[in-house]
Every structure is written in C-alpha cells, then in structure tokens.
Amino acid sequence: MKFLPLDLSTFSTMITENYIYVDKTKHIYDLFSRGQRLYFLARPRRFGKSLLISTLKELFSGNRNLFKGLWIDSSDYQWQQYPIIHLDFANIGHATPEDLKENLSWRLQKIAQEYNIDISKDPSVQAQIASLIIALGKTYNKVVILIDEYDKPILDHISNLEKAEQMKKIIAGLYETIKSMDAHMRAIFVTGVTKFAKTSIFSGMNNLNDISFEPEAAQLLGYTQQEIIHYFSNYIDGITEKKSISRDMVFENMKEWYNGYRFSELAIKVYNPFSITYYLARKKLANYWFKSGTPTFLIHLIKHQFIDLEKIPTAALKSSSLETFELNNIPLIPLLFQAGYLTIDTYDTENDKVTLNYPNYEIEESFTKHIIISLTDANQTTVETALDTLITSLKKHDLDTFCKVLQSLFGCIPYTLRIDQENYYHSLFQFLISLLILEIHSEVLTNRGRIDSVLEIDDYIYIFELKINKPVQEALQQIFDRKYYEKYLLYNKKIILVGLSFSTVDRCVVTYQSHNIIA
C-alpha cells in the first residue's frame, strides 16, 4: 500500500518513494497546451501549491520517467527540456529588506552555478536575474520561471506597513526585470496566498494570466470526492474497520469536516488536502489545517477590523471584490476568502455575485474560537475552559455562573482594544454563542447559515438578547415584543428568555434577567 504524503511537497520523492500522488497532470497539460505561458494562481496555505510547482519543475525538466503511469505520459506532450529558475520565497530569508536582497541574490547565484554560469559580479538582484535568463536562453533553451509563495515576505511584515512596502518594492523590481526578458521565456508560474493588485506588485508582469478564480483551476489543487475514492480507498477501509462504521458514514464525516472549498463559478468543491491526509493517517476527526498555524497578518487584521466580523458569513458581493487589493487597504472579508477561512457558497453568474460561507466544520469551529481569542486576548486554554463552564452552567440552568464567565472573558479585552462601539461587543457575544452551538452540536452538523442568539441544549432552549449600556429590561422586553420564542413552542422543551446588559465602561455583564416559558 502506498504511503500518505503527510506534509510532503516534492513530486520526485512522492513518485520514487511509493507515496500516493493524486494525478493532476491533465489539468496541467490543459493549461499549457492552449498557447498561454504565464500564469498566476492564489490558493490558501498548505493547499498543494508547492507540490504543483515541484511537478511543473520536473515536467519542464523533461523527466518523463517520473510521470510513467500518469495521464500526461500517454498524451502528446513533447517532453522538451528547459532550464528552470525556481524561487520559493517561503525558504528565502526576509527578516529585513536587506536580508531579502542578500538571500535572493544567493539563491540566484546557486541556480546559476548549477548551469555553470557566473552572475556574482552583477551589482543587483535585478541585474543577476537578467544575466541569468539571457545566459540560460543562449546556452540551453527558453527559460521556465517558477515562483512559489511570492507574497510571504510581504505578509510576514503586514503589521509594519513601511517594511512590507519595502518588501513589495523588491519583489516588484524583480518582476519588472523578468517582464523585460519575455523573448527568452517558455513559461512562468507564480503562486501565493493573496492577490495584490497588479498595479502595486505585478505592474512589471501585467501579462500574467490570473487563473485563481477561473474554471480551469477549480480542481487543480485540493482533492475531489472522486479522487479520494480512487486514490485513498485502502485508508478509508482502515477507518471503517477501526471505527466499526460504514464507508458512507466515513465519507459523510469527511465531507462535513474537510470538504467544501469552491474557487470558481463551477459547482465543484474540493477537500483540503492537508487535513484529509492527516485524517486518513490518524483515523481521527480533528483540527489539522487550522492548528498547523494561523498567519500573524490575519490576527492583526482581525483585531483592527472587528466591525467586519458581523458580516461573517457575508451577504452577496461582487466576485471582483474577492480578487485583488492594495497593501495599504486590505479588506478582511476578501482576505479571509483568499486565505481559506471562507469559500464560495453560491455563485450568481448572471449578476456576477457570490455569497461566502465557512467551507466546513473544521474551519468554522476553529476560526470562531480563534476570533474569540483574538478579540479578548485570552489564551486558548482560557477560552476552552470558559466554553466548558458555559455549557455546563446552561445545562444546569445556572445563569449566575454563565454571566460570571462572560464577564471574565470580556475582562480579558486589552486596553488597546477597549472600544466604546457596540459592534465590538455584539461581535464577540455573537461568535461566543456560535461557538457554543458548534461545541454542543459537533456530532450533528447542518448548514445553518447565519446563527442567531438561540442555543438548544438538553431540555432547554435559550434565547438571548444583548443590549449595550441600556437597561436589561429593554433586552427582555424586545424578546417578548418580537415574539422570538414562538417558533420554538412546539419543541416540547423549556424556553428560557435571557436579557443581558453589557457596560462598555466596566467591560462586563452588568446584569441579566430571565423568563421561563414552558411549551
């Protein structure tokens, strides 16, 4: 049985050392057989971008022996050999702009040495890559340039706008030089997480064909349901034996936890490849992708754009708003889409509008918890302990304890973020209730859409209304006036109406009132 490619992104290793490789070569062939040569693709981290780049490197190197048995081996692909310039910015040091220049120069010189070319005397990175391209073109063949994680030096310094701008300038200068070498190019493929506007970074390479949102890239990365059935059947059987459940149940669980990513107008959804391989290896439904590391730039934006949190999941918006943005104006919702925390739920092609949602349970539960951690500055242990206590108190109908725990969480809000805006408190409370629902119903997942402040637990249904700097009586009265409870009267459960009053001065739950309705 072939091995699972856990955190492995080198194509040659997967092929020669008996790892499962999900064959994407037909999609690659289709991209490069229609006359287009220059591509850009944005996808979330750990979604297979580096493996794609590694596959392209072997393909353009003419290493046909590695592709035996794959789709492209039986096609009419010509297997010409091209010199490769491969730059992976995730592995090029960029602590400072000077560090980026130095390490980028070192990497270019190493590539040149592999082809017996000397560019050490060229005075700049731009001059080095120009000399390298020209020399490779004259001595060997037209050049293939593969750039992975192009935006990492920028995103790693997003909280320092000045430094991020300097990183952007260095990368943009590199692209300007590459653009001028077009006559020497066979192909260029650039990957990253984000899609900064061409005017800010890709002005020098505005001829790149951006396929991030196009149908031809819908299943280029990630695994479809059919691919999982075809390539991982033995591992699925292993789960059915260990858990004593049917294959249908395994697929249902996998779909709820790890499927759901959609990147185009095509109604094609793919699984997160990182999470699914870890699940198949460990045979346990758990958080794998999110736990592998949340980018610091995302935490920074969450803390400074909390008003937008009320829009998660968001209403319909133009698809173009998801595509590009400027470094000094990064909207949170489109960034969450590009980073993989939201995905396309519906696509209105007639009006070119999309609605977004969490792709799956893993992301919704993990991201909601992370939002609470970010908004309160509490650590993960504090939040998880608080969640357990909140659930226990509601099961016991102990609203005193429930409100004390709320107060402790709100007390964790740092002074720098204590803002007298109701949206901040509403957002935090809303996400807390959402997370409680997810925790309680983790075994019964549904496509709920936007969760309101209603929580069903054991024999109780709690209906919450929150008021900021207002008498608690107003909160409870609003529930009565708008008859929020009526839809639950036939549930044969005790309905608990809870009005909460929060103070932005004291940053806590000032008081609560409740009323019981027995259906």
N, C-alpha and C positions, 0 to 999 in steps of 0.2 A: 504494500500500500504506500502511495506517495505521501511525503511529508507535507504538513501545513506550512505555508510561507509566513510564519509569525514575524512581523516586523522585518521582512526581507524584501529588498527592492532592487536587487541585482539580477537581471534577466539571465545572464550566463550561469550564475550559481543555481538558480531555480531549475534550469534545464539540465545541467550536468550532474547535479547532486540529488536528483529524484524528488524535487518539490512539485507541488501542483501549480501549474500555470494556466490561468483562465485565458483561453486564446482570444485575443483582441486584434489579431493581425488582419482580419478582413476590414475592420473599421480603419486601421492604419493605411492599408492599401487604398481604400476608397478616398482617403484624404489626399494622398499624393499621386493619384492616377488621373486627376482631372485638370492638371495644368497649374494648380496653385502650389506655391512653395513655402510661403511664410505664414506661420500660424502662432496664435496666442490662445492659451487655454487657462482659465481660472477655475480652481476647484478647492474644496476645503482641505485642511492639512490631513495627512495620513489617509489619503483617498486614492493613492496609486499613481500620483504624478511622477515620482522618481522612478518607479518601475517602467512607466511609459517612456520616459527619457532614456532609460537604460536599454529598453527594447529598440528604440529608434537608433541608438548608438550602434548596436550590433547589426541592425538591418542595413544601415548606410555604410557600415564597415564591410559589408558583403559576406558576413559569416553565416552562409546558408546552412552549414552543418548544425547550427544551433536551432534551426527552425524546422527540422525534419519532423513530419507528422502534423505540423500546424497548417492552418488554412493557406497561408501565403506561399508555402512551399510548392503547392500544386497549382499556383496561379501563374500568370505570365510576367511576374515581376522579374526585372533584368539582373538583379544582384550585382550591380556595379559597386566598386569600392571607392569611397570618398574619404578625404581627411576630415577628422572631427575636432571641433573646438567645443569642449564640454565644460560649462561653468555651473557649479552648484553653489549658490550663494548661502545655503544653509551650512556649508562647510568652508566658507571663505570668511576669515575673521573680520569683524566690523565693529569692534568696540568703539572706535573713533573713526572719523573720516580718513585720517592718515593711515590708520590700521587697515581700512578697507582698500585704499590705494596700494599699500605695500603688499598685502596678501593677494590682491587681484593680479598685481604685476608678477608676483612669484608664481601664481598658478599659470599665467600665460607663458612664462618662461619655461615652466616644466613641460607644457604641451609642446612648445617649440623644440625643446631638446629631444622629445620623443620622435620628432621628424627631422632631427639633425639640422635645425635652424637656430641661428643666434639672433635674439632680439634684445639682448641685455644692455646694449648701448643706446637703445631708443629712450628718449627723455621722459615719456609719459605713458600711461596706460593706453590712451588713445593711439599714440604712435606705435606702441607694441602690437596692439591687435591689428592695426592696419598693415604693418610689416609682415605679421604672421599670415594674414589672409592672402596677401599678394604672393608671398613666397610659396605657400601651400598650393595656390592656384597655378603658379608657373611650374612647379616641380611635380605635382601629383595630379590633382583634378580639381574641379569645383568643390567648394568647401561647404560642409554642413555645420551649423552652429546650434547647439542645444544648451538652453539656459533654464535651469531649474530654480524655483523659489526666488524669482527675480526681486521680489518685494521684501524679503526678510530683513535686509539691513535698514529698510525704512520703517517697517512695522515694529521692529525691536526698539526703536527710538521715538515712537509716536508720541510719547508723553513729553518729549523735548523737541518741540517743533523746529527749532533752529538746527539742531543736529540732524533731524530727519530730512530737512530741506537740503542739507549738505550731502547727505547720502543720496538723495534723489538726483542732485546735480551730477554727482559722479557717475551714477548709472545712466542718466540721460545722455551724458557725454559719450559714454561707451556706445550707446545705440546710434548716436549721430554718426559716429565713425563707421559702424557696421553698415548703416544705410548707404554710405558713400561707396561701399565695396560691393554693391549689388551685382555687378558684372561677374564677380568671382563666386557667387553663391549658387549652390544646388538647393539648399533648404535651410530654413530657420524655424525652430520650435521653442517657444518661451512659455513657461508655466509659472503660476503664482497663486496666491490665495485671493488677492484683491485685484480690482481693475481700476487703477488710477487713470484719469483722463489722458488721452493721447497728447493733448496739448501740454501736459505737465511733465510727463516722463517719456512717452513714446513719440514725441514730435519728430525725433530723428528717425523713427521707424514707423511712420504713419501708414505704411503699406502692409502692416501685419493684418492678417485675416483673423479677426476675433471670432472664434467658434464656441465660446463659453456658453452661449445661450442658444446655439443652433442645433437643429435636429441631428446633424451628422455626428455630434459629440454626446448625444443623450445617453448612450450606454458605452462610451469609450472608456470610462472609468467607473468603478463600482461593479457590483455583480447583480445580474438579473435573476429572477426566480428560476428561469430555465437553466442558467449557468450553474446555480447552486445544486440543482437536482442532478445535473450531468457530471459535475466535477467532484462534488463532495458527498456523494451518496453513501459511501462506506462510513464516513464520520457521522452522518445522520443516523445510520443504523446503530452506531455506537451509543448515541444518546437515547434512542428508543429502548435499547437493552438496559442501560444504566437506570433510566428513569421509569421504565415499565409503562411507557406511554406510546401512543400510535404515532406514525410518521405525520399524519395530518395535524396532530397536536404540536409536534415539534415545529412544523412549518408555520402554524398559527402563532406560536410563541416567538419564533424568529422574526416573522413579519411585523408583529406589534413592537418588538424591541429594536430591530435594526434596519428594517426596510423603510421606504417612504421618500427617498431623495428623488426629486424631479428637477431637471435642468433645462427643459425646453417646452415648446408647445405640444410636443408629442406626449401622450399619456403613458410614458414609460417611467417606471420607478425602479430604483436600484438600491441594493443593500450597501451599507457602509462596510467596505472590505476589511478594515482593521478590526472592527467589532465582531464581524461574523466569523473570522478565522479564530479569534480568541475564544469565542463561544464554543465553536466546534472542538477546539483543543481541550478546554476546561470543562465542557458539558455543564455549564452553569450560566444562567441568565444574570448578567451583571453589567455594571457600567465599565466599559473598556475604553472607548474612544475619548469620552469626556475626561476620564480620570488620567489619561495619558498626558494631559497638560493643557490648561486654558491659557491662550495668549495674553500677556500682560497688557497689550494695547486694548484688548476688549474690556478688561476690567476697568481701565482708565476711562473708556468711553461710557461704560455703564454708569459709573459714578458721576459723570459730568453731563449725561443726557438722560437723567432718570424720568423726565416728563414723557419721553417717547415710550417708556415701558408700558404705559397704559394702552399702547397700540399693538401689543404683542398678544396673540396673533393679530395681524393688522387687517384693515379693510382693503378693498381693491385699490391698486395703484398701477401706474403705467409701467410696463415692463422695462422701458428705457431708464427708469429711475433706479433699477437694480444694477445697472451695468457699470457706470463709471462715476467717479467723484474726485474732488481735489483734496490734496493733503491737508489744507487748512480748513476744510469744510467736509468732514466725514459724517454723514448721517448714520445713525445707529442701526435703523431697520435694514437698509440695503447691505450694510456691513455684516449684520447677523446672517443674512441670506448667503453672502459670498463665503463667510467663514463656516457655514454648515449648521448653524443653530436654528435656522428657519429654511424652509424649502417651498417650492411652488405647490399650492394646494389645488387651485383651479386656474385655468388659462382661458380668457375670453379673447380669442383671436380676432374677432370682428372689431372689437374696440381696443385691442392690444393692451389688455389689463390683466393683472394677475392678483390672486389673493395668496397670502402666505400662511403657513402654519408650522408647528414643530413637526419634523419628519417622523418621529417615533417616540416611544416611551422613554428610551434611554436619554434622549436629548431633553425632552420636556421635564422629566423629573430632575435630572442633573442640573440643567440650566436654571430651572426655577429655584432650586436650592442655592445655586451659586449667586443668583441675583440677591437673595436674602442676605447671604454672606457679604456680598459687595456693598449693599445698601446700609448694613448695620455695622460693618467692620468686625463682626463677630467671627470666631474661627469655626471650622466645620464641626468640631466636636460639640461646641456650644449650641449650634443650630440643631444638630441631630438629637442632642439631649433634650432641647426645648420641644422639638417635634414629638418625641415620645411622651413627654409630660403633657403636652397639649392634647394629644389623642387620648391618653389615659383619663385626664380630667373631664373630657367631654363624654367618655363612656360612663363615667361616674356622675355625670351632671354636676360637676364641681366647677362652677363658673368663677368662683373666687380664685382658685388656683390658675384657671385658664387666663384670667386677666393679669395675674401676677407675672406669669411667664411672658405674656405680651409686653408688659411693662419692662421686663428685664431685657427683652430683645430691642425694644425701642431705646432703651437706655444705652445700648451699645453704639448708637449712631454717633460718629465722631463729631467733634465741634466744628470741623471744617465743612461738614455736610449737613449741619442742622439748619435747615431752611424752612422758613415760615410759609411754605407753599403746600396747599392741601394735596396736590398731586403726589408729592413725595410720600406722604403717609398713606394715601389711598393705594399707591402702587405697592408699597411694602405689605400692607394688610392684604391686598388682593392676591399677591403672589404667595403669601403665607397660607391663606385659605386654599389656594390652588394646590400647593404642595401637600397640605394635609389630606386633601381629596386623593391625590396621587398615591400617597403613602397608604391610605386606608384601602383604596381600590386597586392596588398594584397587581392583583391577580385577575381583575375584571376591567379590562381596558376597552374604552369606547372612544369614538371620535366625537368629543363633546363640543368642539368649537370653543367659544369664549365661556369660561367658568364664572358664574356669578357667586355671590357670597352665601351659598347654600351648601350645607355639609350634612350628609347622611351617614350615621354611624350607629350600628346595632339597632336598638329600638327607638332611636331619636333622630329627628330631622331638625337641624339648627339653621335658622335664618337670621343672618347678621345684617345690621345697617350701621354704618360708620358716620359719625359727624366730627368735624374738626372745630374746636373752640366754640361749640354750641351746646346747649343743654341736652342731656342724654334723653330727656323726654321727647325731643324732636325726632330722634332716631327711631325710637319705638313707635311713635305715632305715625311715622311715614310708612312703616310696615303695615300698620292697620289701614291707613288711608288708601294705600295702593294694593291692599289685599294680596301681598306677595305669597301668602301661605295657602291660598285657595287651591292651587294646582296639586298640593300635597295632601289634601284632606282624605283622599281615598287610599292612601298608603298604609293605613292601619298602624300608624306609629305616632308617638308623642312628638308634637311640633313645638319647638322652643324658639320663641322670638327673642332676639337679643339686640338691644340698642347699646352702642358703645360711643363714648365721648372721649376724644383724644385732645390733649393740650399740646400745642406747639411750644408753649413757654416751658412747661415741665417735661415735655417729650415723653409722655406716658399716658396710659389709660387712666383718666380721672375717675370715671365711674361707669357703671353699667346698670341696665335694667332689663329684666326678662319677663316673659309672659308665656305660660304654658297653654297649648291648645291640644286637647285630646281628641283625635279624629274618631 
